[in-house]
Amino acid sequence: MTIFCSHCHQPLQAETSCLPRRGKQAPRASRPFRSTKSASKARRDQINAELQALRSLLPISMREKERLSYLHTMALVCLRLRGAQLFPPGSAPPSGPALGTELLSLLPGFLLVLSASGKLVYISENVAQVLGLSVVELLGQGDTVFDILDAQACEDVYKKLLLAQEEPGREVTFVSEMCTSKAFRLKHGGNRVVTVCGRFVALSWPPSPSTTAFLALCSPVMQSPADGEVGSPDDIFQSTHILDMTFIDVTESVTYHLGYRREELVGQSWYSLLHPEDVDLAAAQHRAVALGAGAGAGAGVGAGPASGTAVLRVLRRDRAWAWLRVWARRDGGGRCISCTCSCLREEEALHLRSRQPRAAPPA
């Protein structure tokens, strides 16, 4: 049997090979060991110095600067750069607004500016009053609007932003939960539902994605009076009913929301105002409140016993339908039912309806 060399494919005799024996190879000269530890440290020191220089340029207080991590520093720097690109110096940029605390406190929410790709460009400082997170903490979630929204709403929001971008100036509205602080989630049992209403604005002509921004107002959807969110008189109206839901009193602000005068409603039945498709849902929970099933928890007419809220359509005086969120409870030693009503946009109502537990059918 002939054996061939695997290297040169020539026939070999026993214990022979065309390759040099390992023992006869000349010893290699050993290379000197070079440590990269000092070079790595020098690079880290250089990066740290650059980050500290960037941090010193941020228009925030020294106390806030000392609390910034490197991640938050870079997030804020990127936010400022995007703002400077959209709103160059010399314009009136949201990236460096002259909005005082007094003016922001008058808004029903916080201001939000996005780039054409959904990147965060500006968030007003009063965001902490709505979400319990500062601008820096919110940027820690990510640098796009989709990072701070409920994941289930991102696809719908993306489609609406595309629609608004195709028609600059067209107003779009979407409702979603937004990231909140741990303290807020512990108090309210979840994240904050926020309504975002805005439009794309071309900042120069001809418009292009690099010169177009989405300007929006983000308004919180009222949680519950039981959580201390009573709301201003302009946002809500209150009514008192006997146990069969006949009006015995209603605040004057009902005129602003529904168009009726107080005298027109006193003596009328609550059911005479309800949309026909909502009557059964309201009746089921009316029984629960009247019988005391939801007295302690502030159960709502038209909502599941656990949620304590109602999302109902009510007839306005001009014959249009208005969406209301209603909280109801037994009052006056159980002799009457008090309701707190807040008007909703249609998008808000549909969002809350999708998360509203269905009332159990009557026994």
VEXDREN-2710 file (C-alpha; in Angstrom, 1 decimal):
% VEXDREN-2710
k/r/px/py/pz
1/MET/0.0/0.0/0.0
2/THR/1.4/3.3/-1.1
3/ILE/1.2/6.3/1.3
4/PHE/1.1/9.8/-0.2
5/CYS/2.2/13.0/1.5
6/SER/-0.8/15.2/2.4
7/HIS/1.3/18.3/1.6
8/CYS/3.1/17.5/-1.8
9/HIS/1.1/14.4/-2.8
10/GLN/4.3/12.4/-3.4
11/PRO/4.7/8.7/-2.4
12/LEU/6.4/8.4/1.0
13/GLN/8.3/5.8/2.8
14/ALA/7.5/4.9/6.3
15/GLU/8.0/7.7/8.9
16/THR/9.0/10.2/6.2
17/SER/7.5/13.5/5.3
18/CYS/8.4/16.4/3.0
19/LEU/7.7/18.9/5.8
20/PRO/10.5/19.9/8.2
21/ARG/10.5/18.3/11.5
22/ARG/9.3/20.5/14.4
23/GLY/12.5/19.8/16.4
24/LYS/14.7/21.1/13.5
25/GLN/12.9/24.4/13.2
26/ALA/14.9/27.5/14.1
27/PRO/13.8/29.0/17.4
28/ARG/11.7/32.2/16.9
29/ALA/12.7/35.4/18.5
30/SER/10.3/36.3/21.3
31/ARG/8.4/39.5/20.8
32/PRO/8.4/42.0/23.7
33/PHE/5.1/42.4/25.5
34/ARG/3.5/45.8/25.1
35/SER/0.8/46.7/27.5
36/THR/-2.2/48.8/26.2
37/LYS/-3.4/49.7/29.7
38/SER/-1.9/53.2/29.7
39/ALA/-3.3/53.9/26.2
40/SER/-6.8/52.8/27.2
41/LYS/-6.7/55.0/30.3
42/ALA/-5.6/57.9/28.2
43/ARG/-8.5/57.4/25.9
44/ARG/-11.0/57.2/28.8
45/ASP/-9.5/60.4/30.3
46/GLN/-9.9/62.2/27.0
47/ILE/-13.5/61.0/26.6
48/ASN/-14.3/62.1/30.2
49/ALA/-12.8/65.5/29.6
50/GLU/-14.9/66.0/26.4
51/LEU/-18.1/64.9/28.2
52/GLN/-17.4/67.3/31.1
53/ALA/-16.8/70.1/28.6
54/LEU/-20.1/69.4/26.9
55/ARG/-21.9/69.2/30.2
56/SER/-20.5/72.6/31.2
57/LEU/-22.2/74.1/28.1
58/LEU/-25.7/72.8/28.9
59/PRO/-28.1/75.6/29.9
60/ILE/-29.1/74.0/33.2
61/SER/-28.2/74.7/36.8
62/MET/-24.9/73.5/38.3
63/ARG/-26.9/71.2/40.7
64/GLU/-28.5/69.5/37.8
65/LYS/-25.2/69.2/36.0
66/GLU/-23.6/67.4/38.9
67/ARG/-26.4/64.8/38.9
68/LEU/-26.1/64.0/35.2
69/SER/-24.7/60.7/34.1
70/TYR/-22.7/60.4/30.9
71/LEU/-25.7/58.8/29.2
72/HIS/-28.0/61.7/30.2
73/THR/-25.3/64.2/29.2
74/MET/-25.1/62.8/25.7
75/ALA/-28.9/62.6/25.5
76/LEU/-29.3/66.3/26.4
77/VAL/-26.5/67.3/24.0
78/CYS/-28.2/65.5/21.1
79/LEU/-31.5/67.1/22.0
80/ARG/-29.9/70.6/21.9
81/LEU/-28.1/69.8/18.6
82/ARG/-31.4/68.7/17.0
83/GLY/-33.1/71.8/18.2
84/ALA/-30.3/74.0/16.9
85/GLN/-30.5/72.3/13.5
86/LEU/-34.3/72.9/13.2
87/PHE/-34.2/76.3/14.8
88/PRO/-30.9/78.1/14.0
89/PRO/-29.7/80.9/16.3
90/GLY/-31.5/84.1/15.6
91/SER/-34.9/82.4/15.2
92/ALA/-37.4/81.8/18.0
93/PRO/-36.4/78.2/18.8
94/PRO/-38.2/75.8/21.1
95/SER/-34.7/74.5/21.7
96/GLY/-34.0/77.6/23.8
97/PRO/-37.5/79.0/24.7
98/ALA/-38.2/82.1/26.6
99/LEU/-41.3/80.5/28.1
100/GLY/-41.4/81.4/31.8
101/THR/-42.7/79.2/34.6
102/GLU/-45.8/81.4/34.8
103/LEU/-46.7/80.9/31.2
104/LEU/-46.1/77.1/31.3
105/SER/-48.2/76.8/34.4
106/LEU/-51.2/78.2/32.4
107/LEU/-51.0/75.4/29.8
108/PRO/-53.2/72.3/30.3
109/GLY/-50.2/70.1/29.5
110/PHE/-46.6/70.3/28.3
111/LEU/-45.1/71.2/24.9
112/LEU/-43.5/68.7/22.6
113/VAL/-41.5/69.2/19.4
114/LEU/-40.4/66.3/17.2
115/SER/-38.3/66.0/14.1
116/ALA/-39.7/64.5/10.9
117/SER/-38.3/61.1/12.0
118/GLY/-40.0/61.2/15.4
119/LYS/-36.8/62.3/17.3
120/LEU/-37.3/64.4/20.4
121/VAL/-36.3/68.0/19.8
122/TYR/-37.9/69.9/22.7
123/ILE/-39.8/69.0/25.9
124/SER/-41.1/71.8/28.1
125/GLU/-40.0/71.8/31.7
126/ASN/-43.5/71.4/33.1
127/VAL/-43.5/67.8/31.9
128/ALA/-42.6/66.9/35.4
129/GLN/-46.1/68.1/36.6
130/VAL/-47.8/65.7/34.2
131/LEU/-45.5/62.6/34.1
132/GLY/-43.5/63.0/37.3
133/LEU/-40.3/62.8/35.3
134/SER/-38.0/65.7/34.5
135/VAL/-36.7/66.3/30.9
136/VAL/-33.4/64.5/31.8
137/GLU/-35.2/61.5/33.3
138/LEU/-37.5/61.3/30.3
139/LEU/-34.6/61.3/27.9
140/GLY/-33.2/58.4/29.8
141/GLN/-36.0/56.3/28.2
142/GLY/-34.8/57.0/24.7
143/ASP/-34.5/59.8/22.1
144/THR/-37.7/59.2/20.1
145/VAL/-41.3/59.8/20.9
146/PHE/-41.9/56.0/20.5
147/ASP/-39.6/55.3/23.4
148/ILE/-41.9/57.2/25.8
149/LEU/-45.2/55.9/24.5
150/ASP/-47.1/52.6/25.1
151/ALA/-45.7/50.0/22.8
152/GLN/-49.3/49.0/21.6
153/ALA/-49.9/52.6/20.4
154/CYS/-46.6/53.1/18.5
155/GLU/-47.9/51.7/15.1
156/ASP/-51.0/53.9/15.1
157/VAL/-48.9/56.9/16.2
158/TYR/-46.4/56.2/13.4
159/LYS/-49.2/56.2/10.8
160/LYS/-50.7/59.4/12.1
161/LEU/-47.4/61.2/12.0
162/LEU/-46.8/60.0/8.4
163/LEU/-50.3/61.4/7.5
164/ALA/-49.6/64.7/9.1
165/GLN/-46.2/64.9/7.4
166/GLU/-47.7/64.5/4.0
167/GLU/-50.1/67.4/4.7
168/PRO/-48.2/70.0/6.7
169/GLY/-50.6/72.1/8.7
170/ARG/-53.2/69.3/9.2
171/GLU/-53.9/68.7/12.9
172/VAL/-53.7/65.1/14.2
173/THR/-54.6/63.7/17.6
174/PHE/-53.6/60.5/19.2
175/VAL/-54.0/59.1/22.7
176/SER/-51.5/56.9/24.5
177/GLU/-50.0/56.1/27.9
178/MET/-46.6/57.7/28.5
179/CYS/-43.8/56.7/30.8
180/THR/-44.1/58.0/34.3
181/SER/-42.2/58.0/37.5
182/LYS/-42.4/55.0/39.9
183/ALA/-44.1/57.3/42.5
184/PHE/-46.8/58.1/39.9
185/ARG/-47.4/54.5/39.0
186/LEU/-47.7/53.5/42.7
187/LYS/-50.2/56.3/43.3
188/HIS/-52.4/55.8/40.2
189/GLY/-51.9/52.2/39.4
190/GLY/-50.3/52.7/36.0
191/ASN/-48.8/55.1/33.5
192/ARG/-50.4/58.4/32.5
193/VAL/-52.9/58.6/29.6
194/VAL/-52.0/61.7/27.5
195/THR/-53.6/63.3/24.5
196/VAL/-51.2/64.6/21.9
197/CYS/-52.6/67.2/19.5
198/GLY/-50.3/68.8/17.0
199/ARG/-49.3/69.4/13.4
200/PHE/-46.2/69.5/11.2
201/VAL/-44.9/73.0/10.4
202/ALA/-42.5/73.8/7.6
203/LEU/-39.8/76.1/9.1
204/SER/-38.4/77.1/5.8
205/TRP/-39.3/77.0/2.1
206/PRO/-39.3/74.7/0.2
207/PRO/-40.2/72.2/3.0
208/SER/-38.0/69.2/3.6
209/PRO/-37.7/66.5/6.3
210/SER/-34.7/68.4/7.8
211/THR/-36.7/71.7/8.1
212/THR/-40.0/70.3/9.2
213/ALA/-41.0/69.9/12.9
214/PHE/-44.1/68.5/14.6
215/LEU/-45.4/70.9/17.3
216/ALA/-47.8/69.5/19.8
217/LEU/-49.5/70.1/23.1
218/CYS/-49.7/67.0/25.4
219/SER/-52.7/67.2/27.7
220/PRO/-53.2/64.6/30.5
221/VAL/-56.5/62.7/30.6
222/MET/-58.0/63.2/34.0
223/GLN/-57.4/60.2/36.2
224/SER/-60.1/60.2/38.9
225/PRO/-61.5/62.6/41.5
226/ALA/-60.7/59.9/44.1
227/ASP/-56.9/60.4/43.3
228/GLY/-57.2/64.1/44.1
229/GLU/-57.5/65.3/40.5
230/VAL/-60.7/67.3/40.8
231/GLY/-59.9/69.5/37.8
232/SER/-60.8/73.2/37.3
233/PRO/-64.5/74.3/37.0
234/ASP/-63.8/74.9/33.3
235/ASP/-62.9/71.2/32.7
236/ILE/-65.8/69.5/34.6
237/PHE/-69.3/69.8/35.8
238/GLN/-71.1/68.1/38.7
239/SER/-74.6/66.9/39.1
240/THR/-76.7/65.5/41.9
241/HIS/-79.5/62.9/41.3
242/ILE/-82.1/61.1/43.3
243/LEU/-81.7/57.3/43.2
244/ASP/-83.6/56.9/39.9
245/MET/-81.1/59.4/38.3
246/THR/-83.4/62.3/38.0
247/PHE/-81.5/65.7/38.2
248/ILE/-82.0/67.6/41.4
249/ASP/-79.0/69.9/40.9
250/VAL/-76.2/70.6/38.5
251/THR/-73.4/73.2/38.4
252/GLU/-73.6/76.2/36.0
253/SER/-70.6/75.0/34.0
254/VAL/-72.9/72.4/32.4
255/THR/-73.9/75.2/30.0
256/TYR/-70.3/75.5/28.7
257/HIS/-70.1/71.7/28.1
258/LEU/-73.6/70.6/27.0
259/GLY/-75.4/73.9/26.3
260/TYR/-78.2/73.3/28.7
261/ARG/-79.1/75.8/31.5
262/ARG/-79.4/74.5/35.0
263/GLU/-83.2/75.0/35.0
264/GLU/-83.6/72.9/31.9
265/LEU/-82.0/69.8/33.5
266/VAL/-83.5/69.9/37.0
267/GLY/-86.3/67.4/37.0
268/GLN/-85.2/65.6/33.9
269/SER/-83.9/62.0/33.9
270/TRP/-80.3/61.3/33.2
271/TYR/-81.4/58.5/30.8
272/SER/-83.1/61.1/28.6
273/LEU/-79.7/62.4/27.6
274/LEU/-77.9/59.1/27.0
275/HIS/-77.0/57.6/23.7
276/PRO/-79.3/54.6/23.0
277/GLU/-76.3/52.3/22.7
278/ASP/-75.0/53.3/26.1
279/VAL/-78.3/53.0/28.1
280/ASP/-77.9/49.3/29.0
281/LEU/-74.3/49.8/30.2
282/ALA/-75.3/52.8/32.3
283/ALA/-78.3/51.0/33.8
284/ALA/-76.2/48.1/34.9
285/GLN/-73.8/50.3/36.8
286/HIS/-76.6/52.6/38.1
287/ARG/-78.1/49.5/39.8
288/ALA/-74.7/48.7/41.4
289/VAL/-74.3/52.3/42.7
290/ALA/-77.9/52.6/43.9
291/LEU/-77.7/49.3/45.7
292/GLY/-74.4/50.3/47.4
293/ALA/-72.1/47.9/45.5
294/GLY/-69.8/50.8/44.5
295/ALA/-70.5/53.3/47.2
296/GLY/-67.1/53.1/48.9
297/ALA/-65.0/52.8/45.8
298/GLY/-66.7/55.6/43.9
299/ALA/-68.0/53.3/41.2
300/GLY/-68.9/55.0/37.9
301/VAL/-72.1/54.9/36.0
302/GLY/-71.3/53.0/32.8
303/ALA/-68.0/51.5/34.0
304/GLY/-66.9/48.2/35.6
305/PRO/-67.0/48.1/39.4
306/ALA/-63.2/47.9/39.5
307/SER/-62.6/50.9/37.3
308/GLY/-65.1/53.3/38.9
309/THR/-65.5/55.3/35.7
310/ALA/-67.9/55.8/32.9
311/VAL/-67.4/56.6/29.2
312/LEU/-70.7/57.6/27.8
313/ARG/-72.3/59.7/25.0
314/VAL/-74.6/62.4/26.1
315/LEU/-76.9/64.5/23.9
316/ARG/-76.0/68.2/23.8
317/ARG/-78.6/71.0/23.4
318/ASP/-77.5/71.5/19.8
319/ARG/-78.4/67.8/19.2
320/ALA/-74.8/66.7/18.8
321/TRP/-73.3/63.9/20.9
322/ALA/-70.7/64.7/23.5
323/TRP/-68.4/62.1/25.1
324/LEU/-68.2/62.2/28.9
325/ARG/-66.2/60.4/31.5
326/VAL/-68.4/60.1/34.6
327/TRP/-67.6/59.2/38.2
328/ALA/-70.6/58.4/40.5
329/ARG/-71.0/57.7/44.2
330/ARG/-73.7/57.5/46.8
331/ASP/-74.0/60.7/48.8
332/GLY/-76.2/62.4/51.3
333/GLY/-76.5/59.4/53.6
334/GLY/-77.3/57.2/50.6
335/ARG/-80.3/59.2/49.6
336/CYS/-78.8/60.6/46.3
337/ILE/-76.1/60.0/43.7
338/SER/-73.4/62.6/42.9
339/CYS/-71.7/62.6/39.5
340/THR/-68.5/64.3/38.4
341/CYS/-68.4/64.6/34.6
342/SER/-65.4/65.5/32.4
343/CYS/-65.7/66.1/28.6
344/LEU/-63.5/64.0/26.3
345/ARG/-62.3/64.2/22.7
346/GLU/-63.5/61.3/20.6
347/GLU/-60.0/59.8/20.5
348/GLU/-59.7/60.0/24.3
349/ALA/-63.1/58.3/24.7
350/LEU/-62.3/55.5/22.3
351/HIS/-59.0/54.9/24.0
352/LEU/-60.7/54.7/27.5
353/ARG/-63.5/52.5/26.1
354/SER/-61.0/50.0/24.8
355/ARG/-59.7/49.6/28.4
356/GLN/-63.0/49.8/30.1
357/PRO/-64.2/46.5/31.7
358/ARG/-67.6/45.4/30.5
359/ALA/-70.4/45.5/33.0
360/ALA/-71.9/42.3/34.1
361/PRO/-75.4/41.6/32.8
362/PRO/-78.2/41.9/35.3
363/ALA/-79.1/38.8/37.2
END
